[in-house]
Amino acid sequence: MRVIADLHIHGRYSRATSHKMSIGEIARFAKIKGLNLVGTGDFTHP
């Protein structure tokens, strides 16, 4: 099985990222780009 992945995507809660980057939008564009594995790097800090 071939895996096409992007494992460094930030969601809308990261700084300098579009507020449109919801899980649904990330999934929609991942499908358009032909990705079958997506990972986010979001975390919280003070």
Backbone as XML, in Angstrom:
<?xml version="1.0"?>
<chain id="A" units="angstrom">
  <residue number="1" name="MET">
    <atom name="N" x="0.843" y="-1.185" z="0.000"/>
    <atom name="CA" x="0.000" y="0.000" z="0.000"/>
    <atom name="C" x="0.885" y="1.244" z="0.000"/>
  </residue>
  <residue number="2" name="ARG">
    <atom name="N" x="0.580" y="2.150" z="-0.877"/>
    <atom name="CA" x="1.325" y="3.400" z="-0.956"/>
    <atom name="C" x="0.648" y="4.441" z="-0.062"/>
  </residue>
  <residue number="3" name="VAL">
    <atom name="N" x="1.439" y="5.116" z="0.768"/>
    <atom name="CA" x="0.907" y="6.135" z="1.670"/>
    <atom name="C" x="1.372" y="7.503" z="1.180"/>
  </residue>
  <residue number="4" name="ILE">
    <atom name="N" x="0.427" y="8.378" z="0.948"/>
    <atom name="CA" x="0.723" y="9.758" z="0.574"/>
    <atom name="C" x="0.247" y="10.615" z="1.740"/>
  </residue>
  <residue number="5" name="ALA">
    <atom name="N" x="1.193" y="11.259" z="2.428"/>
    <atom name="CA" x="0.861" y="11.903" z="3.697"/>
    <atom name="C" x="1.415" y="13.317" z="3.805"/>
  </residue>
  <residue number="6" name="ASP">
    <atom name="N" x="0.763" y="14.106" z="4.621"/>
    <atom name="CA" x="1.277" y="15.389" z="5.089"/>
    <atom name="C" x="1.112" y="15.355" z="6.601"/>
  </residue>
  <residue number="7" name="LEU">
    <atom name="N" x="2.216" y="15.288" z="7.304"/>
    <atom name="CA" x="2.174" y="15.124" z="8.761"/>
    <atom name="C" x="2.480" y="16.413" z="9.519"/>
  </residue>
  <residue number="8" name="HIS">
    <atom name="N" x="2.452" y="17.537" z="8.817"/>
    <atom name="CA" x="2.731" y="18.807" z="9.483"/>
    <atom name="C" x="1.739" y="19.865" z="8.999"/>
  </residue>
  <residue number="9" name="ILE">
    <atom name="N" x="0.522" y="19.770" z="9.490"/>
    <atom name="CA" x="-0.526" y="20.735" z="9.163"/>
    <atom name="C" x="-1.006" y="21.362" z="10.465"/>
  </residue>
  <residue number="10" name="HIS">
    <atom name="N" x="-1.160" y="22.694" z="10.451"/>
    <atom name="CA" x="-1.674" y="23.387" z="11.628"/>
    <atom name="C" x="-3.138" y="23.734" z="11.416"/>
  </residue>
  <residue number="11" name="GLY">
    <atom name="N" x="-3.914" y="23.565" z="12.447"/>
    <atom name="CA" x="-5.327" y="23.920" z="12.410"/>
    <atom name="C" x="-5.525" y="25.393" z="12.704"/>
  </residue>
  <residue number="12" name="ARG">
    <atom name="N" x="-6.784" y="25.793" z="12.823"/>
    <atom name="CA" x="-7.106" y="27.211" z="12.978"/>
    <atom name="C" x="-6.717" y="27.805" z="14.320"/>
  </residue>
  <residue number="13" name="TYR">
    <atom name="N" x="-6.314" y="27.002" z="15.272"/>
    <atom name="CA" x="-5.951" y="27.536" z="16.582"/>
    <atom name="C" x="-4.472" y="27.888" z="16.693"/>
  </residue>
  <residue number="14" name="SER">
    <atom name="N" x="-3.687" y="27.579" z="15.694"/>
    <atom name="CA" x="-2.275" y="27.959" z="15.682"/>
    <atom name="C" x="-2.147" y="29.407" z="15.224"/>
  </residue>
  <residue number="15" name="ARG">
    <atom name="N" x="-1.074" y="30.047" z="15.655"/>
    <atom name="CA" x="-0.829" y="31.421" z="15.228"/>
    <atom name="C" x="-0.549" y="31.468" z="13.732"/>
  </residue>
  <residue number="16" name="ALA">
    <atom name="N" x="-0.903" y="32.578" z="13.121"/>
    <atom name="CA" x="-0.636" y="32.848" z="11.701"/>
    <atom name="C" x="-1.210" y="31.771" z="10.784"/>
  </residue>
  <residue number="17" name="THR">
    <atom name="N" x="-2.344" y="31.198" z="11.169"/>
    <atom name="CA" x="-3.022" y="30.194" z="10.350"/>
    <atom name="C" x="-4.453" y="30.660" z="10.119"/>
  </residue>
  <residue number="18" name="SER">
    <atom name="N" x="-4.971" y="30.395" z="8.948"/>
    <atom name="CA" x="-6.325" y="30.811" z="8.595"/>
    <atom name="C" x="-7.357" y="30.233" z="9.562"/>
  </residue>
  <residue number="19" name="HIS">
    <atom name="N" x="-8.336" y="31.051" z="9.915"/>
    <atom name="CA" x="-9.428" y="30.573" z="10.772"/>
    <atom name="C" x="-10.301" y="29.551" z="10.045"/>
  </residue>
  <residue number="20" name="LYS">
    <atom name="N" x="-10.108" y="29.406" z="8.745"/>
    <atom name="CA" x="-10.873" y="28.440" z="7.950"/>
    <atom name="C" x="-10.296" y="27.023" z="8.025"/>
  </residue>
  <residue number="21" name="MET">
    <atom name="N" x="-9.200" y="26.833" z="8.720"/>
    <atom name="CA" x="-8.526" y="25.528" z="8.773"/>
    <atom name="C" x="-9.171" y="24.601" z="9.801"/>
  </residue>
  <residue number="22" name="SER">
    <atom name="N" x="-10.443" y="24.318" z="9.608"/>
    <atom name="CA" x="-11.145" y="23.369" z="10.481"/>
    <atom name="C" x="-10.792" y="21.945" z="10.063"/>
  </residue>
  <residue number="23" name="ILE">
    <atom name="N" x="-11.141" y="20.979" z="10.879"/>
    <atom name="CA" x="-10.883" y="19.575" z="10.544"/>
    <atom name="C" x="-11.572" y="19.211" z="9.225"/>
  </residue>
  <residue number="24" name="GLY">
    <atom name="N" x="-12.795" y="19.687" z="9.052"/>
    <atom name="CA" x="-13.523" y="19.410" z="7.815"/>
    <atom name="C" x="-12.830" y="19.971" z="6.581"/>
  </residue>
  <residue number="25" name="GLU">
    <atom name="N" x="-12.331" y="21.205" z="6.679"/>
    <atom name="CA" x="-11.630" y="21.819" z="5.548"/>
    <atom name="C" x="-10.295" y="21.135" z="5.279"/>
  </residue>
  <residue number="26" name="ILE">
    <atom name="N" x="-9.588" y="20.774" z="6.331"/>
    <atom name="CA" x="-8.325" y="20.047" z="6.153"/>
    <atom name="C" x="-8.590" y="18.730" z="5.435"/>
  </residue>
  <residue number="27" name="ALA">
    <atom name="N" x="-9.628" y="18.018" z="5.852"/>
    <atom name="CA" x="-9.973" y="16.739" z="5.222"/>
    <atom name="C" x="-10.395" y="16.935" z="3.768"/>
  </residue>
  <residue number="28" name="ARG">
    <atom name="N" x="-11.155" y="17.972" z="3.509"/>
    <atom name="CA" x="-11.624" y="18.232" z="2.142"/>
    <atom name="C" x="-10.455" y="18.498" z="1.198"/>
  </residue>
  <residue number="29" name="PHE">
    <atom name="N" x="-9.525" y="19.349" z="1.613"/>
    <atom name="CA" x="-8.385" y="19.659" z="0.758"/>
    <atom name="C" x="-7.384" y="18.515" z="0.696"/>
  </residue>
  <residue number="30" name="ALA">
    <atom name="N" x="-7.295" y="17.726" z="1.748"/>
    <atom name="CA" x="-6.433" y="16.538" z="1.702"/>
    <atom name="C" x="-6.921" y="15.585" z="0.620"/>
  </residue>
  <residue number="31" name="LYS">
    <atom name="N" x="-8.220" y="15.424" z="0.517"/>
    <atom name="CA" x="-8.795" y="14.553" z="-0.518"/>
    <atom name="C" x="-8.508" y="15.111" z="-1.910"/>
  </residue>
  <residue number="32" name="ILE">
    <atom name="N" x="-8.671" y="16.418" z="-2.077"/>
    <atom name="CA" x="-8.380" y="17.060" z="-3.360"/>
    <atom name="C" x="-6.918" y="16.854" z="-3.748"/>
  </residue>
  <residue number="33" name="LYS">
    <atom name="N" x="-6.013" y="16.945" z="-2.765"/>
    <atom name="CA" x="-4.577" y="16.790" z="-3.031"/>
    <atom name="C" x="-4.142" y="15.335" z="-3.155"/>
  </residue>
  <residue number="34" name="GLY">
    <atom name="N" x="-5.049" y="14.400" z="-2.890"/>
    <atom name="CA" x="-4.712" y="12.987" z="-3.012"/>
    <atom name="C" x="-4.022" y="12.401" z="-1.794"/>
  </residue>
  <residue number="35" name="LEU">
    <atom name="N" x="-4.150" y="13.073" z="-0.651"/>
    <atom name="CA" x="-3.543" y="12.575" z="0.584"/>
    <atom name="C" x="-4.433" y="11.510" z="1.208"/>
  </residue>
  <residue number="36" name="ASN">
    <atom name="N" x="-3.821" y="10.470" z="1.766"/>
    <atom name="CA" x="-4.612" y="9.477" z="2.489"/>
    <atom name="C" x="-4.197" y="9.373" z="3.952"/>
  </residue>
  <residue number="37" name="LEU">
    <atom name="N" x="-3.311" y="10.284" z="4.387"/>
    <atom name="CA" x="-2.920" y="10.365" z="5.794"/>
    <atom name="C" x="-2.550" y="11.808" z="6.091"/>
  </residue>
  <residue number="38" name="VAL">
    <atom name="N" x="-3.137" y="12.371" z="7.154"/>
    <atom name="CA" x="-2.888" y="13.756" z="7.537"/>
    <atom name="C" x="-2.632" y="13.797" z="9.035"/>
  </residue>
  <residue number="39" name="GLY">
    <atom name="N" x="-1.639" y="14.572" z="9.440"/>
    <atom name="CA" x="-1.355" y="14.749" z="10.862"/>
    <atom name="C" x="-1.244" y="16.224" z="11.191"/>
  </residue>
  <residue number="40" name="THR">
    <atom name="N" x="-1.788" y="16.623" z="12.330"/>
    <atom name="CA" x="-1.688" y="18.022" z="12.739"/>
    <atom name="C" x="-0.626" y="18.176" z="13.815"/>
  </residue>
  <residue number="41" name="GLY">
    <atom name="N" x="-0.139" y="19.384" z="13.945"/>
    <atom name="CA" x="0.879" y="19.666" z="14.948"/>
    <atom name="C" x="0.413" y="20.695" z="15.946"/>
  </residue>
  <residue number="42" name="ASP">
    <atom name="N" x="-0.869" y="20.738" z="16.210"/>
    <atom name="CA" x="-1.406" y="21.747" z="17.120"/>
    <atom name="C" x="-1.229" y="21.338" z="18.581"/>
  </residue>
  <residue number="43" name="PHE">
    <atom name="N" x="-0.891" y="22.312" z="19.385"/>
    <atom name="CA" x="-0.815" y="22.129" z="20.830"/>
    <atom name="C" x="-1.001" y="23.498" z="21.459"/>
  </residue>
  <residue number="44" name="THR">
    <atom name="N" x="-1.228" y="23.536" z="22.736"/>
    <atom name="CA" x="-1.415" y="24.821" z="23.404"/>
    <atom name="C" x="-0.213" y="25.132" z="24.279"/>
  </residue>
  <residue number="45" name="HIS">
    <atom name="N" x="0.023" y="26.408" z="24.440"/>
    <atom name="CA" x="1.102" y="26.869" z="25.314"/>
    <atom name="C" x="0.744" y="28.264" z="25.801"/>
  </residue>
  <residue number="46" name="PRO">
    <atom name="N" x="1.365" y="28.725" z="26.881"/>
    <atom name="CA" x="1.018" y="30.055" z="27.412"/>
    <atom name="C" x="1.334" y="31.185" z="26.470"/>
  </residue>
</chain>
